[in-house]
């Protein structure tokens, strides 16, 4: 049988994020999707939270995302043609040194997927469309999978690991027998579609309904970079909607009380049921669940797609490390970290949904808690060294040793673990022994970096050329004050001014300490091995 280290089932945002992450790490995989072709241009999940934008920065897709996405427009509510209320889901915010992407952006899901697919193709990967996972069985040595392709053709293959990112109806989850507890609100349904009209401006999200009760009958939200509006309308429990253009027009006319706004095209239509569920487990042996296969959310708060991206970002580097020889126990931390986070986020989106049901005055407000910047793995197995361990690693503007402007996210970008040297315990610059221990000059037993680019530039161009990295440990060492100049004090504000900070490949702080032995112990948890000393004599 054919073999692959990783098989990913499902090529939505979660599966594509995982595939991009594995591809840039040089991990072989197969990505299959049951749909015969890439999903049509349906808007679906359209909110990208600030933390997701940081992930996209690291994965090399932030530029096309920022070019095509836009902040959410202000909402404008009407009684007929008369504006009776204006407001925003998200307040405008300016970037700060620590948070470069402070605003939730709107991007139709089809375009997010297209951007990730293009990045994957640039890394040499591809999606196998029309190929469904039809069966799996596993033992201690691996997983045997049955794939079903076009015309019923079947293939058996083995995989070291399988990831089910195949949506709320996940075949992988069902084959594992994992429970999916929660509720489906059959009485809360919504007609959704992508429509066009020339009779409304594209600077506002237009809504009609009983505003006093916060009950919106019809909404038309302009999707950036398109001529399309996302149409939403509440449905009755037993109502069978007319999903033609004429049916959408009839609903809009009823909500407005006139026929003065004409819809001219309907390119996608769907009926959405509020579904709030979470899997009992995120891992069974060598098989993992991620994204909607593990948790489905109310659309309130825009958490579903974003939480799936974070699942993939957490899992990708751990699979890569273990395949490269790290302790298999590292994979235990995926469920340990992501299951409670998903539960918390599910609770948040559910609470926002309940506010809307009750008609609370602040039901349309979204705060910092929805942006996913505050999510932390504090107290977990990989976050036990230092008070800030488990928290997101902030950005920080700085300069290279050559005086070129850069930022901490440039230092962190890439698949490696990063070790910041912030001064010795006495507060002075790192000593020669510090540098030698973690990757200093030729002949040292330094922890190295494996075949890494650095934001498109070589290490030497950014002041790292003299560190003498080893060959296979995957740790980038950066001396603040030597390799990076912190003249603005932003690194010190974010990370402190002495000791060592280990930053995981997914941009979370792993350890903060002044004890070199704790650094070595933590890196060993991640499977990093000191590079062998060079031969002498």
N, C-alpha and C positions, 0 to 999 in steps of 0.2 A: 504494500500500500504506500501511497504518497505520504509524506510527513511534513508538518510545519511546526515551528516552535509555538506560534500563537495563531489561533483561529478566532476571528471576530465575526459574530453574527449580528448584522444590522449596520447600515451605513447612513444613519441619521447623524446629527451633530455629535453625539457621544461616541459612536463607533468611528467616525471620521477623525475626531480629536485624538482618540487612542491610536489610530493608524498613523497619523502624522507624527505623533510622539515616538512611536516605535520605529518608524522609518528613519527619523533623524538620528536615532540611536544605533542604527545598523542592525536592528532585530528583524529577522524574517517573519512574515505573517501572511495570512490570507484574510481578506475582508469580503464577506459575501452578503448579499442582500436579496431578499425574496422577490422584491419588485422587479419586473422585467426591464425597467429603465429608471433613471433618476426621477425622483418625485417631481410632478408638474409644479408650476409656479404658484403654489398655494402659500399664503402668508404664514399661517399657523403661528407658532411662537415667535414673537417679534421683538422682545426686549433683551438687550445685552447689558448685563450688570457690570459695574466698574471692575470687579475682580475677574470676570470673564475677559474683559478687554486686556487686562494684564497677562492673562494666560495666552491670549492671541498675540500679544507683543512677543512673548517668549517663543511661541511656535512659528513666528515669521509671517503672520497674516494680519497684523494690525494695520498696515498701510492701506490695503484694499478695503478693510473694514471701515476705517475712518473716512476713506474717500467716498464710500457709498452710503453709509449710515448717517443718521442725524438725530439730534435730541428729540424727545417727544414734544409734539406741538401742544400749545395750550388748548384746553377743552373749552368749547363754546356751546352752551345749551340754549335751546330755543323753545318758545311757544309759537308754533307756526313759523313765521319769518322773523319774529322779534327775539333778539338776544336777551335772555333773562338771567344768565349767570356765566361767569368766566372763571377758570381756575386751572391749576396744573397738577398732574400726578407727581411730578418731580420738580423741585426747585432748582433753578440754574445755580451752578457752582463753578468757581475758577480752579484750575489745577494748583496744587501745592507742591513743595519739594518732595513730600512723601507720597502723594497721591496724584499721579499725572493724568488719570482718567476718572474724574469725579462725577461724571454725568452718565446716567443710563441712556443708551442709544437705542433707537428703533431701527431694526433691520429685518425684512421679511425672511423667514427661515430658509426659503429656497435659496436666497442669495448667500446666507451664511454657509449653507451646505456647498454651494458652488465654489465659494472661496476656499473652503477646506479641501474640496476635491482637486482644485487646481494646485494647491500647495502639495497635496499628496502626489499628484502626477509629477510635479517638479522634483520630488524626492525618489521617484522611480516606483511608486506604488499605484495600485488601481483597485477599483471596486468590481467584483464579479457580480453583475446584475442577473437577476432571474435564477439565482442559486439559493435554495433554502436549506437550512439545517433541519433534517428530518429525523435524526436519531443520534443518541450518544450513550456511551457507556465508558466507565473509567475504572482504573485500578491505581495502585501506588505508582506505577510507571508512566502513566499517561492516559489520554482520552482517545477513544476510537469513535469517529464521527461518521454519520451517513449524510451526504449532501444530495439534494435532488435538484437537477438542473432543468433546462428547457426540454419539453417533450418527455418528461419523466425520467430522463437519464440519471443514473445514480452513480455516486462515487463514494468509496470508503477511504478514509485517510486517518492518520494518527496525528495528534497534537500534544505538545507538552502541556499547554493550557488553552482553555476556551473561555471567551468572554461573551456573555449574552447581552447585547445592546440592542435587542430586537423589539423594543417598545412595550407598551402596557400589556399587550396580549402575548408576551414573550413565550415562544416555543421552548427556549432553553430553560426558562423558569419552570414551565409545566413538566418538562421531561425530568427535571431534578426533583419534582414533587415539593417545591418550596411554596409555603403558604403566602397569600397576598391579601393580608387583612385590610379592611377598610370598608368604604361605602361608595356606591354609585347612586347619585341623586337623580333618579329618573324624572322627578318633578322639576328639575332645574336644567333645562336644555336651552341651547342657543343655536340659531341659524347663523352661519358664517359664510362669507363669500368675498371674492375679489371682484369689484365692479369699477366702472369708469363713469364719470360725469363731468361735463364742462360747466355745470351750474353752481358749483361751490368752490370757494378758494381753498388752496392747499396749505394755508398757513395755520389752520385750526383743525382740531378734532371735533366734528359736529355731532351733537347728540340731541335727541328728542325723547320726552317721556314725562313721568310724574316726578319732577325734581324735588318737590317737598318731601317725598318719601324715598328719594335717591333711587328711583326705579326708572331705568333707561329703556325705552321701548326699541329705539333704533339708534345706531351709531355709525358714522362714516369717518374713518381715520385714514388720512393720506399716508401712503407708504413711500418713504424717501427714494429718490432715484427712479421712480416709475410714474406712470399716469394713473395708477390704481389707488382706489380707496378700499380698505377692509371694511366690509359691511357686517354689522352684528345686530341681531334682533332676538329678544326673548321669546321663547316658545311655551305654550301650554303643555301640561304633562302628556295629554293624549293627542296632541295636535300633530297632524301630518302636513308638513309645510310643502308648499309649491316651490320647488327648487329651480324654477326657470327664471329668466330675466323678468318676465311679467310678474311672477310671484314676488320677487324682491321689490319691484316697483310698487306693487299694491301695498306692501307693508310700509314702505317709505311714505306713500301718499296718505295712508291712514294715520301715521304718526305725526305728519306735518299738518294734516287737515287740508291739503291742496295737492295739486299735481305739477307744481312749478319747478321741481328739481327732477330732471329726467336722467335715468340710468341708461347708458348706451352699450354696455358690454358686461358679460359675466364670464370670467375666465376660470373660476374655481368655486366650488360649493361644498359645504359640509354641514353636518349637524353635530354639535358638541354636547356631551353630557358631563356634568361635573363629576369627576371621579377622584377620590382621595384614598389612596392605598399605599402600603409599603410591604415589601417582602420580609418574611421572618428572618431570612439570612441573606447575606450578600456573597457568600462563598460556600461551596460544597466541594471539598477536595481540590481538584485542579480546575474547577469551573467557577467563574465569577459572574455576578450580575451588576449591571451599571445602567445609569440613566432611567428611562421610564420602565425598563424591565425590573428595576429594583424599587422604584417609587414614582407615583403619579400624583400630580398636584392640581388644585384649583388654579385657574389662570391668574387669580388675584396675586399681585406682587411680582409676577414675572419670574418665578423661581425654577420652574421645571427644566427647561433647556439648560439653564445656567448650572444647576446642580448636577446635571448629567455631564457637562463639560468638566466640572471639578472632579467627578468620579474618575473620569478617564485620565485626567492630569495626575491624580493621586496614584492610580494603578500603573500607568505606563512605565515610570522609572523603576518601580519595584519589580515588575516583570523583567525588565531589562537587566537589573542588578542580579536577580536570582538566576536568570539564564546565563549570565556571565560568571556565575560561581558564588554569589553571595548566599548567606544562609537562607534556606527555604522559609524560615520563621519570619523573614521580612514580609512575606505575603500575608501573614496573619494580621498585619497592621492595617490592611485595606479595609476589612470589615470593622475592625476596632475603631478606626478613625471615621470612616464614611457613614456607617449606619447611624450613630447618634447625631451626626451633622444633618443627615437627610431627615431624621425624625424631627429635629428642631426646625428645619426649614419647612417641613410639611406642616408643623404646628403653626408657623408664622403665616404661611399662605392660607391655611384654613381659617385662622383668626381674621385675616383680612376679608376673606370670603364671607364670613359670618357678619362682619361689620356692614358689608354691602347688603346682605339679606335683611338686616335690621333697619337699614336706612340711617346709620349713624352719620352725624354731621361731618366727621373726619374720614369717612369711608374712602374718599378719593385721594387721601394723602398717603404718600410713600416716604419713609424716612431712611436713615442710615442703616437700619437693621435689614433692609431688603437688598443692600448693595453687595453683600457677601464679603466685604472687606474686614469685618469683625469676626468672621468664623475662625476658630482656633482649635488645634489639636492638643491643647495644654493638658498635662497630666497623663497623656498616653505613653506607650512604650518608647516612642521616638521623640518624646518631648519632656524628658525628666531632668534635664540639666539646665538650670537657670530659670529665673522667674518669667522670662519672656519666651521660653521655649514653647513651640507650638503655634505662635502667632505668625501672621503674614510678615514677610520681610519687606520693609518700606523701600521706596525709591529714595534717591538722594543725589542732586546735582553735584558734580565734582570735576576735577581735571586729571588728566594723565600726567605722568612724570615729565612728558614733553610739553605740557601746557595745553593740550587739546581738551576742549569741553567734552564731557561724557556724563554718565549717570550710573547709579548703582544697578539699574535694570540692564544696562549694557554689560556690566561685569557679570551679572547673574545669568544673562541669556545664554542658552545652550543646555546640553543634557547633563552637565556635570554637577557635582557637589562643590560648593564654594566655601573656602576658609578665609575669613578676614582676620588679619593680625592687627590689632588696635593698640599695640604698645605692650611693654612688659608689665609685670605686676607692679613695678615701681613707677609706671607711667611714662617711661622713656620710650624711644623708638624700639621696635623689635630687634633683638640681638641677632648676631650671626647664627647662634645656636637655634633660635626660633626658626629662621629661614631654612636652615639645613634640615631641621626636623620635619618640616612640612613641604619640602620641595625645592630647597635652595640649591646652590651651585653644583656643578658637575661632580659626580662621585658621591653625592649625598644619598642617604636612604629616603629621599623625599617621596611624598605622595604625589602622583602625577596626573596628567590630563591626557585622555585618550582620543587622539585624532580630532581635536575640536577646532572649529572656526570660532571667530569671536566677533559676532555682529558683522561678518563679512570682511573683517580685518585680521591679520595675523597678530599673534601676541606681541611681537616686537613693536608694531605700530601703536600699541597702546601702553607701552611701558612695562610689559611683562617678559620681555625677551631674555632677561638675565636670570630668570628663576630656575631654569634647568629642570623642567617637569619630567617626571618619570613616564613610563610608557603605557601603563594600563590601569592606574588606580582611579582615574576619573575625578580627581579633586583639583580644583583651581585654587591656587594660593595667591592672595592679594594683600600686600602690606600697605595699610593706610598711613600716609605720611611719606612713603617712598614710591610705591607704584601709583598711588592715587593721592592727589592733593585735595585736602578738605578745607580750603581757605574760607568757604562760606559756613563751615560748621555744621552742614546738613548731615554728614555721616555720623558725627559725634552725637547730634540730636537724635538720630534714629537708632544708633547701635551702641553708643557709649564711647569712651576714649581709652579703654585699656582692656587687655585680655584677648580672648579668642571668641569668634562667633562662627559657628558652622551653619550654613544655609543649605537646606535640602534642595534636590533638583527641581522640586515643585514650588520653590519660592517661599517656603516656610522656615522659620528659625528652628534649628534642631537642638543647638546647645549654645549656651553663653557661659563662659567660665574663664578663670585665670589659671586653671590647672591643666598643663599639657597632657597628663595622664587621662583626664576626662575627655579631652579631645580625641585622643587615640582610641579610647574605649567606645566613644560614640561613632567614630568612623568605622570601627570594626562592626558595629551593629548594621551598618549600611553595606558591609561587604567590601570595604576598601582595603587594599593590601599595599603596604609600603613597597615602592619600587626597589628592586635589588640594587645594592651599591655597585658602582662601576668597578671593573677590575683595575688594580694598580700594579706598579712595578714592571 
